[in-house]
Amino acid sequence: MREFKTDTIPLPRSDVKAPQELFDLEIGCGAGLHPILYSKSNPTRTLVAIERTREKYDKFLGRFNRHGSPTSIIPVHDDAIHWVTHRVAPESINHVFILYPNPEPSNKNQRFAHMPFMAFLVTRLINSGKIELATNIESYANECLEHFPKYGLRLVDQASPTKPGRTHFERKYLDRDEKCFNLTFQKI
Ligand SMILES: C[S@@+](CC[C@H](N)C(=O)[O-])C[C@H]1O[C@@H](n2cnc3c(N)ncnc32)[C@H](O)[C@@H]1O
């Protein structure tokens, strides 16, 4: 396993600090449908929702504002790896969502199963905290099933998302009748 060297990771652009209380984290929330749906069904949980791309983040912010700027959502425009590395204390995250990450077919090191960052992310989870990853690519799901256990995670749930879907990408795939995979791992 390649070592994750925190001192090589750029500082976050965003000034947003991590919450003082335990929180949930969404990496790559895109246009932000899932954060809004999640806050409606989990109004007492704090979700830090991070999106790196300006255009997507602006759409997320528009949606967030139209829904009354729920205080349970903390929007962050940044690279999640930079923000988590420098802003998050050990054992302070309950649940991580990684929903439809970029497939990166020709860049293995950018796929979550192979990222040294995964080992660091697990140190930020509380004991028994969870990482939930969804994808429409079976080989991507299989890589996670194979490699996540070496980061101290065990599979606790494996489901096929159903319509209407929680994110824009999930809705697109389910509307095309593509199979999606939702894997939930727990920190051992
Ligand atoms: C395929 S899209 C999925 C978006 C959304 N989760 C959905 O399912 O509709 C992946 C998103 O992750 C974002 N992303 C990729 N790497 C990221 C990172 N390191 N930090 C923050 N966002 C990231 C991309 O900008 C993109 O918006």
The ligand as an SDF file (V2000), in Angstrom:
LIG
                    3D

 27 29  0  0  0  0  0  0  0  0999 V2000
  -19.6270   11.6490  -11.5420 C   0  0  0  0  0  0  0  0  0  0  0  0
  -19.8930   13.0680  -10.5910 S   0  0  0  0  0  0  0  0  0  0  0  0
  -21.1710   12.5590   -9.4270 C   0  0  0  0  0  0  0  0  0  0  0  0
  -21.8170   13.7280   -8.7480 C   0  0  0  0  0  0  0  0  0  0  0  0
  -22.9180   13.3450   -7.7360 C   0  0  0  0  0  0  0  0  0  0  0  0
  -22.3370   12.6190   -6.6190 N   0  0  0  0  0  0  0  0  0  0  0  0
  -24.0010   12.5320   -8.3780 C   0  0  0  0  0  0  0  0  0  0  0  0
  -24.0460   11.3070   -8.1510 O   0  0  0  0  0  0  0  0  0  0  0  0
  -24.8210   13.1250   -9.1200 O   0  0  0  0  0  0  0  0  0  0  0  0
  -18.4610   13.1140   -9.5320 C   0  0  0  0  0  0  0  0  0  0  0  0
  -18.3030   14.4370   -8.8450 C   0  0  0  0  0  0  0  0  0  0  0  0
  -17.2540   14.3640   -7.9030 O   0  0  0  0  0  0  0  0  0  0  0  0
  -16.5360   15.5820   -7.9480 C   0  0  0  0  0  0  0  0  0  0  0  0
  -15.2000   15.2890   -7.4040 N   0  0  0  0  0  0  0  0  0  0  0  0
  -14.3030   14.4120   -7.8970 C   0  0  0  0  0  0  0  0  0  0  0  0
  -13.2160   14.3820   -7.1130 N   0  0  0  0  0  0  0  0  0  0  0  0
  -13.4350   15.2530   -6.1090 C   0  0  0  0  0  0  0  0  0  0  0  0
  -12.6770   15.6780   -4.9900 C   0  0  0  0  0  0  0  0  0  0  0  0
  -11.4430   15.1720   -4.7560 N   0  0  0  0  0  0  0  0  0  0  0  0
  -13.2030   16.5820   -4.1610 N   0  0  0  0  0  0  0  0  0  0  0  0
  -14.4360   17.0940   -4.3880 C   0  0  0  0  0  0  0  0  0  0  0  0
  -15.1990   16.7540   -5.4370 N   0  0  0  0  0  0  0  0  0  0  0  0
  -14.7090   15.8380   -6.2880 C   0  0  0  0  0  0  0  0  0  0  0  0
  -16.5510   15.9870   -9.4050 C   0  0  0  0  0  0  0  0  0  0  0  0
  -16.3070   17.3630   -9.5730 O   0  0  0  0  0  0  0  0  0  0  0  0
  -17.9600   15.5850   -9.7930 C   0  0  0  0  0  0  0  0  0  0  0  0
  -18.8760   16.6250   -9.5790 O   0  0  0  0  0  0  0  0  0  0  0  0
  1  2  1  0
  2  3  1  0
  2 10  1  0
  3  4  1  0
  4  5  1  0
  5  6  1  0
  5  7  1  0
  7  8  2  0
  7  9  1  0
 10 11  1  0
 11 12  1  0
 11 26  1  0
 12 13  1  0
 13 14  1  0
 13 24  1  0
 14 15  1  0
 14 23  1  0
 15 16  2  0
 16 17  1  0
 17 18  1  0
 17 23  2  0
 18 19  1  0
 18 20  2  0
 20 21  1  0
 21 22  2  0
 22 23  1  0
 24 25  1  0
 24 26  1  0
 26 27  1  0
M  CHG  2   2   1   9  -1
M  END
$$$$
